[in-house]
């Protein structure tokens, strides 16, 4: 690599560090949430708490993706959040998916290793 040249992986690492540095500022997280709909218009359908979570997850996943030189996790995260926004954009679908479904059996347990033997 030539000195001073940025490859895609170095650019991704730089972007991750810039995002992390921005949210360390007192107003950084709020600024990212404010700008989010300009960059990703579908985020307007997300509740404010979800936009907050999206910003934090985006920063965390971007850092992790940069550490393995792979942008696929970032793309996957955005696809998942876009689907969440699609549900919030459709009141009937949101009501259907968020309605209680019978008896609550608590959290799922990990598979029993004896079942696979």
VMD Tcl script that builds the backbone (N, CA, C; Angstrom):
set m [mol new atoms 351]
animate dup $m
set s [atomselect $m all]
$s set {name element resname resid chain x y z} {
  {N N UNK 1 A 0.848 -1.164 0.000}
  {CA C UNK 1 A 0.000 0.000 0.000}
  {C C UNK 1 A 0.898 1.233 0.000}
  {N N UNK 2 A 0.522 2.216 -0.793}
  {CA C UNK 2 A 1.286 3.455 -0.865}
  {C C UNK 2 A 1.004 4.319 0.350}
  {N N UNK 3 A 2.025 5.034 0.851}
  {CA C UNK 3 A 1.806 5.913 2.006}
  {C C UNK 3 A 0.746 6.963 1.683}
  {N N UNK 4 A -0.118 7.215 2.672}
  {CA C UNK 4 A -1.147 8.241 2.495}
  {C C UNK 4 A -2.368 7.793 1.712}
  {N N UNK 5 A -2.360 6.595 1.183}
  {CA C UNK 5 A -3.496 6.089 0.407}
  {C C UNK 5 A -4.436 5.346 1.337}
  {N N UNK 6 A -5.722 5.508 1.088}
  {CA C UNK 6 A -6.720 4.830 1.914}
  {C C UNK 6 A -7.377 3.716 1.117}
  {N N UNK 7 A -7.314 2.527 1.648}
  {CA C UNK 7 A -8.030 1.406 1.072}
  {C C UNK 7 A -9.422 1.398 1.696}
  {N N UNK 8 A -10.302 0.567 1.184}
  {CA C UNK 8 A -11.662 0.496 1.727}
  {C C UNK 8 A -11.657 0.128 3.205}
  {N N UNK 9 A -10.796 -0.803 3.589}
  {CA C UNK 9 A -10.799 -1.205 4.997}
  {C C UNK 9 A -10.284 -0.086 5.895}
  {N N UNK 10 A -9.297 0.663 5.455}
  {CA C UNK 10 A -8.811 1.790 6.256}
  {C C UNK 10 A -9.860 2.897 6.323}
  {N N UNK 11 A -10.582 3.102 5.213}
  {CA C UNK 11 A -11.641 4.112 5.202}
  {C C UNK 11 A -12.757 3.720 6.167}
  {N N UNK 12 A -13.080 2.433 6.224}
  {CA C UNK 12 A -14.108 1.952 7.149}
  {C C UNK 12 A -13.670 2.151 8.593}
  {N N UNK 13 A -12.424 1.858 8.892}
  {CA C UNK 13 A -11.899 2.076 10.245}
  {C C UNK 13 A -11.966 3.553 10.594}
  {N N UNK 14 A -11.604 4.413 9.658}
  {CA C UNK 14 A -11.667 5.851 9.887}
  {C C UNK 14 A -13.108 6.290 10.169}
  {N N UNK 15 A -14.061 5.806 9.366}
  {CA C UNK 15 A -15.465 6.161 9.575}
  {C C UNK 15 A -15.945 5.703 10.951}
  {N N UNK 16 A -15.556 4.514 11.347}
  {CA C UNK 16 A -15.957 3.994 12.660}
  {C C UNK 16 A -15.398 4.875 13.776}
  {N N UNK 17 A -14.149 5.270 13.660}
  {CA C UNK 17 A -13.544 6.124 14.689}
  {C C UNK 17 A -14.191 7.512 14.712}
  {N N UNK 18 A -14.503 8.039 13.548}
  {CA C UNK 18 A -15.172 9.341 13.501}
  {C C UNK 18 A -16.546 9.286 14.172}
  {N N UNK 19 A -17.302 8.236 13.881}
  {CA C UNK 19 A -18.621 8.092 14.510}
  {C C UNK 19 A -18.497 7.984 16.025}
  {N N UNK 20 A -17.568 7.149 16.488}
  {CA C UNK 20 A -17.389 6.971 17.927}
  {C C UNK 20 A -16.972 8.295 18.578}
  {N N UNK 21 A -16.082 9.035 17.929}
  {CA C UNK 21 A -15.651 10.331 18.462}
  {C C UNK 21 A -16.809 11.317 18.500}
  {N N UNK 22 A -17.647 11.290 17.499}
  {CA C UNK 22 A -18.795 12.203 17.458}
  {C C UNK 22 A -19.751 11.947 18.611}
  {N N UNK 23 A -20.064 10.690 18.895}
  {CA C UNK 23 A -21.026 10.414 19.962}
  {C C UNK 23 A -20.445 10.641 21.351}
  {N N UNK 24 A -19.145 10.800 21.442}
  {CA C UNK 24 A -18.551 11.137 22.739}
  {C C UNK 24 A -18.801 12.595 23.097}
  {N N UNK 25 A -19.115 13.420 22.101}
  {CA C UNK 25 A -19.467 14.819 22.372}
  {C C UNK 25 A -20.827 14.851 23.060}
  {N N UNK 26 A -21.064 15.870 23.824}
  {CA C UNK 26 A -22.324 15.972 24.580}
  {C C UNK 26 A -23.538 15.912 23.661}
  {N N UNK 27 A -23.465 16.519 22.498}
  {CA C UNK 27 A -24.610 16.568 21.594}
  {C C UNK 27 A -24.484 15.606 20.415}
  {N N UNK 28 A -23.439 14.785 20.397}
  {CA C UNK 28 A -23.153 13.933 19.250}
  {C C UNK 28 A -24.231 12.927 18.916}
  {N N UNK 29 A -24.707 12.210 19.919}
  {CA C UNK 29 A -25.728 11.184 19.688}
  {C C UNK 29 A -27.014 11.834 19.183}
  {N N UNK 30 A -27.408 12.938 19.799}
  {CA C UNK 30 A -28.616 13.658 19.377}
  {C C UNK 30 A -28.466 14.181 17.952}
  {N N UNK 31 A -27.282 14.652 17.610}
  {CA C UNK 31 A -27.042 15.157 16.256}
  {C C UNK 31 A -27.186 14.036 15.231}
  {N N UNK 32 A -26.629 12.871 15.510}
  {CA C UNK 32 A -26.777 11.743 14.592}
  {C C UNK 32 A -28.238 11.338 14.439}
  {N N UNK 33 A -28.979 11.329 15.538}
  {CA C UNK 33 A -30.405 11.001 15.456}
  {C C UNK 33 A -31.162 12.030 14.622}
  {N N UNK 34 A -30.784 13.290 14.760}
  {CA C UNK 34 A -31.430 14.360 13.999}
  {C C UNK 34 A -31.140 14.238 12.502}
  {N N UNK 35 A -29.917 13.860 12.155}
  {CA C UNK 35 A -29.514 13.756 10.752}
  {C C UNK 35 A -29.950 12.452 10.094}
  {N N UNK 36 A -30.244 11.459 10.874}
  {CA C UNK 36 A -30.571 10.135 10.363}
  {C C UNK 36 A -31.671 10.150 9.293}
  {N N UNK 37 A -32.805 10.835 9.508}
  {CA C UNK 37 A -33.846 10.826 8.474}
  {C C UNK 37 A -33.433 11.476 7.153}
  {N N UNK 38 A -32.433 12.340 7.186}
  {CA C UNK 38 A -31.955 12.942 5.940}
  {C C UNK 38 A -31.167 11.933 5.109}
  {N N UNK 39 A -30.505 11.013 5.797}
  {CA C UNK 39 A -29.690 10.012 5.126}
  {C C UNK 39 A -30.490 8.744 4.844}
  {N N UNK 40 A -31.318 8.357 5.801}
  {CA C UNK 40 A -32.163 7.158 5.688}
  {C C UNK 40 A -33.609 7.578 5.962}
  {N N UNK 41 A -34.332 8.048 4.942}
  {CA C UNK 41 A -35.682 8.585 5.155}
  {C C UNK 41 A -36.645 7.643 5.877}
  {N N UNK 42 A -36.479 6.343 5.704}
  {CA C UNK 42 A -37.382 5.382 6.344}
  {C C UNK 42 A -37.276 5.407 7.864}
  {N N UNK 43 A -36.224 5.984 8.429}
  {CA C UNK 43 A -36.104 6.041 9.887}
  {C C UNK 43 A -37.154 6.951 10.518}
  {N N UNK 44 A -37.832 7.771 9.700}
  {CA C UNK 44 A -38.913 8.623 10.220}
  {C C UNK 44 A -40.057 7.785 10.800}
  {N N UNK 45 A -40.180 6.558 10.361}
  {CA C UNK 45 A -41.247 5.682 10.858}
  {C C UNK 45 A -40.893 5.006 12.182}
  {N N UNK 46 A -39.641 5.087 12.584}
  {CA C UNK 46 A -39.223 4.466 13.839}
  {C C UNK 46 A -39.559 5.373 15.017}
  {N N UNK 47 A -40.002 4.804 16.121}
  {CA C UNK 47 A -40.174 5.599 17.341}
  {C C UNK 47 A -38.817 6.171 17.773}
  {N N UNK 48 A -38.843 7.258 18.533}
  {CA C UNK 48 A -37.607 7.929 18.960}
  {C C UNK 48 A -36.663 6.980 19.688}
  {N N UNK 49 A -37.198 6.107 20.527}
  {CA C UNK 49 A -36.317 5.182 21.259}
  {C C UNK 49 A -35.612 4.220 20.299}
  {N N UNK 50 A -36.312 3.806 19.257}
  {CA C UNK 50 A -35.691 2.916 18.272}
  {C C UNK 50 A -34.620 3.642 17.469}
  {N N UNK 51 A -34.846 4.914 17.126}
  {CA C UNK 51 A -33.813 5.677 16.418}
  {C C UNK 51 A -32.560 5.798 17.284}
  {N N UNK 52 A -32.760 5.984 18.576}
  {CA C UNK 52 A -31.626 6.057 19.508}
  {C C UNK 52 A -30.850 4.738 19.482}
  {N N UNK 53 A -31.567 3.637 19.551}
  {CA C UNK 53 A -30.929 2.312 19.534}
  {C C UNK 53 A -30.241 2.076 18.196}
  {N N UNK 54 A -30.880 2.461 17.097}
  {CA C UNK 54 A -30.287 2.282 15.774}
  {C C UNK 54 A -28.946 3.000 15.674}
  {N N UNK 55 A -28.884 4.243 16.133}
  {CA C UNK 55 A -27.625 4.992 16.077}
  {C C UNK 55 A -26.539 4.245 16.857}
  {N N UNK 56 A -26.859 3.806 18.053}
  {CA C UNK 56 A -25.858 3.109 18.869}
  {C C UNK 56 A -25.429 1.795 18.224}
  {N N UNK 57 A -26.387 1.027 17.716}
  {CA C UNK 57 A -26.048 -0.242 17.069}
  {C C UNK 57 A -25.227 -0.004 15.803}
  {N N UNK 58 A -25.566 1.045 15.062}
  {CA C UNK 58 A -24.815 1.353 13.843}
  {C C UNK 58 A -23.355 1.642 14.169}
  {N N UNK 59 A -23.130 2.414 15.203}
  {CA C UNK 59 A -21.757 2.728 15.605}
  {C C UNK 59 A -21.034 1.456 16.054}
  {N N UNK 60 A -21.674 0.665 16.897}
  {CA C UNK 60 A -21.056 -0.560 17.408}
  {C C UNK 60 A -20.744 -1.548 16.279}
  {N N UNK 61 A -21.701 -1.739 15.386}
  {CA C UNK 61 A -21.507 -2.696 14.292}
  {C C UNK 61 A -20.465 -2.177 13.302}
  {N N UNK 62 A -20.452 -0.873 13.058}
  {CA C UNK 62 A -19.446 -0.307 12.161}
  {C C UNK 62 A -18.044 -0.529 12.713}
  {N N UNK 63 A -17.873 -0.311 14.012}
  {CA C UNK 63 A -16.567 -0.579 14.628}
  {C C UNK 63 A -16.187 -2.057 14.512}
  {N N UNK 64 A -17.130 -2.922 14.810}
  {CA C UNK 64 A -16.852 -4.360 14.747}
  {C C UNK 64 A -16.567 -4.794 13.311}
  {N N UNK 65 A -17.341 -4.291 12.362}
  {CA C UNK 65 A -17.135 -4.646 10.954}
  {C C UNK 65 A -15.776 -4.161 10.466}
  {N N UNK 66 A -15.391 -2.964 10.908}
  {CA C UNK 66 A -14.078 -2.441 10.528}
  {C C UNK 66 A -12.961 -3.330 11.072}
  {N N UNK 67 A -13.171 -3.901 12.245}
  {CA C UNK 67 A -12.127 -4.726 12.852}
  {C C UNK 67 A -11.903 -6.040 12.108}
  {N N UNK 68 A -12.878 -6.456 11.294}
  {CA C UNK 68 A -12.726 -7.677 10.503}
  {C C UNK 68 A -12.751 -7.402 9.001}
  {N N UNK 69 A -12.687 -6.105 8.643}
  {CA C UNK 69 A -12.656 -5.697 7.228}
  {C C UNK 69 A -13.822 -6.271 6.427}
  {N N UNK 70 A -15.023 -6.131 6.981}
  {CA C UNK 70 A -16.196 -6.704 6.328}
  {C C UNK 70 A -17.400 -5.784 6.550}
  {N N UNK 71 A -17.938 -5.202 5.484}
  {CA C UNK 71 A -19.066 -4.288 5.615}
  {C C UNK 71 A -20.416 -5.009 5.643}
  {N N UNK 72 A -20.432 -6.298 5.408}
  {CA C UNK 72 A -21.698 -7.046 5.370}
  {C C UNK 72 A -22.525 -6.904 6.641}
  {N N UNK 73 A -21.924 -6.923 7.836}
  {CA C UNK 73 A -22.751 -6.753 9.041}
  {C C UNK 73 A -23.463 -5.395 9.090}
  {N N UNK 74 A -22.850 -4.368 8.523}
  {CA C UNK 74 A -23.491 -3.047 8.500}
  {C C UNK 74 A -24.714 -3.096 7.592}
  {N N UNK 75 A -24.545 -3.684 6.424}
  {CA C UNK 75 A -25.663 -3.811 5.495}
  {C C UNK 75 A -26.801 -4.620 6.114}
  {N N UNK 76 A -26.469 -5.717 6.803}
  {CA C UNK 76 A -27.485 -6.552 7.444}
  {C C UNK 76 A -28.236 -5.776 8.508}
  {N N UNK 77 A -27.504 -5.002 9.312}
  {CA C UNK 77 A -28.138 -4.194 10.349}
  {C C UNK 77 A -29.138 -3.222 9.740}
  {N N UNK 78 A -28.762 -2.561 8.662}
  {CA C UNK 78 A -29.658 -1.592 8.021}
  {C C UNK 78 A -30.883 -2.267 7.413}
  {N N UNK 79 A -30.705 -3.449 6.849}
  {CA C UNK 79 A -31.850 -4.200 6.308}
  {C C UNK 79 A -32.828 -4.538 7.431}
  {N N UNK 80 A -32.306 -5.010 8.550}
  {CA C UNK 80 A -33.167 -5.385 9.676}
  {C C UNK 80 A -33.925 -4.179 10.219}
  {N N UNK 81 A -33.239 -3.042 10.377}
  {CA C UNK 81 A -33.921 -1.856 10.889}
  {C C UNK 81 A -34.921 -1.302 9.880}
  {N N UNK 82 A -34.612 -1.428 8.589}
  {CA C UNK 82 A -35.581 -0.961 7.584}
  {C C UNK 82 A -36.857 -1.791 7.664}
  {N N UNK 83 A -36.731 -3.088 7.859}
  {CA C UNK 83 A -37.922 -3.936 8.008}
  {C C UNK 83 A -38.715 -3.530 9.256}
  {N N UNK 84 A -38.014 -3.181 10.321}
  {CA C UNK 84 A -38.696 -2.699 11.528}
  {C C UNK 84 A -39.469 -1.423 11.217}
  {N N UNK 85 A -38.864 -0.511 10.463}
  {CA C UNK 85 A -39.540 0.732 10.075}
  {C C UNK 85 A -40.766 0.436 9.212}
  {N N UNK 86 A -40.669 -0.560 8.351}
  {CA C UNK 86 A -41.804 -0.935 7.505}
  {C C UNK 86 A -42.984 -1.408 8.361}
  {N N UNK 87 A -42.697 -2.127 9.413}
  {CA C UNK 87 A -43.763 -2.579 10.318}
  {C C UNK 87 A -44.404 -1.380 11.009}
  {N N UNK 88 A -43.583 -0.448 11.496}
  {CA C UNK 88 A -44.124 0.749 12.157}
  {C C UNK 88 A -44.914 1.629 11.194}
  {N N UNK 89 A -44.576 1.586 9.914}
  {CA C UNK 89 A -45.268 2.410 8.918}
  {C C UNK 89 A -46.660 1.882 8.587}
  {N N UNK 90 A -46.917 0.634 8.908}
  {CA C UNK 90 A -48.206 0.005 8.600}
  {C C UNK 90 A -48.934 -0.283 9.909}
  {N N UNK 91 A -49.904 0.566 10.289}
  {CA C UNK 91 A -50.569 0.390 11.589}
  {C C UNK 91 A -51.222 -0.981 11.768}
  {N N UNK 92 A -51.814 -1.519 10.714}
  {CA C UNK 92 A -52.457 -2.832 10.838}
  {C C UNK 92 A -51.419 -3.928 11.082}
  {N N UNK 93 A -50.332 -3.882 10.337}
  {CA C UNK 93 A -49.277 -4.881 10.519}
  {C C UNK 93 A -48.644 -4.740 11.895}
  {N N UNK 94 A -48.403 -3.507 12.322}
  {CA C UNK 94 A -47.810 -3.282 13.641}
  {C C UNK 94 A -48.715 -3.828 14.738}
  {N N UNK 95 A -50.023 -3.573 14.625}
  {CA C UNK 95 A -50.965 -4.077 15.627}
  {C C UNK 95 A -50.973 -5.605 15.638}
  {N N UNK 96 A -50.947 -6.202 14.464}
  {CA C UNK 96 A -50.959 -7.657 14.359}
  {C C UNK 96 A -49.704 -8.274 14.981}
  {N N UNK 97 A -48.545 -7.685 14.694}
  {CA C UNK 97 A -47.285 -8.256 15.180}
  {C C UNK 97 A -46.988 -7.932 16.636}
  {N N UNK 98 A -47.609 -6.884 17.165}
  {CA C UNK 98 A -47.314 -6.528 18.553}
  {C C UNK 98 A -48.399 -6.966 19.533}
  {N N UNK 99 A -49.438 -7.590 19.036}
  {CA C UNK 99 A -50.511 -8.069 19.911}
  {C C UNK 99 A -50.037 -9.286 20.713}
  {N N UNK 100 A -50.494 -9.405 21.957}
  {CA C UNK 100 A -50.135 -10.585 22.764}
  {C C UNK 100 A -50.601 -11.871 22.086}
  {N N UNK 101 A -49.819 -12.899 22.236}
  {CA C UNK 101 A -50.126 -14.186 21.607}
  {C C UNK 101 A -50.272 -15.269 22.667}
  {N N UNK 102 A -51.357 -15.288 23.340}
  {CA C UNK 102 A -51.610 -16.358 24.282}
  {C C UNK 102 A -50.688 -16.346 25.481}
  {N N UNK 103 A -50.391 -17.524 25.964}
  {CA C UNK 103 A -49.625 -17.701 27.193}
  {C C UNK 103 A -48.142 -17.384 26.980}
  {N N UNK 104 A -47.538 -16.699 27.957}
  {CA C UNK 104 A -46.120 -16.383 27.912}
  {C C UNK 104 A -45.351 -17.504 28.598}
  {N N UNK 105 A -44.450 -18.125 27.893}
  {CA C UNK 105 A -43.673 -19.235 28.439}
  {C C UNK 105 A -42.283 -18.800 28.887}
  {N N UNK 106 A -42.030 -17.496 28.935}
  {CA C UNK 106 A -40.727 -16.981 29.392}
  {C C UNK 106 A -39.695 -17.036 28.292}
  {N N UNK 107 A -38.458 -16.743 28.641}
  {CA C UNK 107 A -37.397 -16.710 27.622}
  {C C UNK 107 A -37.109 -18.110 27.079}
  {N N UNK 108 A -36.672 -18.143 25.845}
  {CA C UNK 108 A -36.295 -19.424 25.227}
  {C C UNK 108 A -35.040 -19.954 25.898}
  {N N UNK 109 A -35.001 -21.234 26.110}
  {CA C UNK 109 A -33.854 -21.894 26.719}
  {C C UNK 109 A -32.913 -22.369 25.622}
  {N N UNK 110 A -31.611 -22.445 25.912}
  {CA C UNK 110 A -30.690 -22.977 24.905}
  {C C UNK 110 A -31.018 -24.435 24.617}
  {N N UNK 111 A -30.661 -24.912 23.423}
  {CA C UNK 111 A -30.942 -26.332 23.104}
  {C C UNK 111 A -30.240 -27.268 24.064}
  {N N UNK 112 A -30.868 -28.371 24.325}
  {CA C UNK 112 A -30.282 -29.399 25.183}
  {C C UNK 112 A -29.324 -30.224 24.339}
  {N N UNK 113 A -28.036 -30.283 24.705}
  {CA C UNK 113 A -27.074 -31.050 23.894}
  {C C UNK 113 A -27.424 -32.531 23.814}
  {N N UNK 114 A -28.170 -33.040 24.792}
  {CA C UNK 114 A -28.552 -34.450 24.784}
  {C C UNK 114 A -29.558 -34.768 23.688}
  {N N UNK 115 A -30.301 -33.729 23.225}
  {CA C UNK 115 A -31.310 -33.952 22.182}
  {C C UNK 115 A -30.669 -34.291 20.843}
  {N N UNK 116 A -29.445 -33.825 20.597}
  {CA C UNK 116 A -28.785 -34.075 19.321}
  {C C UNK 116 A -28.037 -35.388 19.280}
  {N N UNK 117 A -27.945 -36.091 20.389}
  {CA C UNK 117 A -27.154 -37.337 20.452}
  {C C UNK 117 A -27.917 -38.511 19.929}
}
mol reanalyze $m
mol bondsrecalc $m
mol representation Tube
mol addrep $m
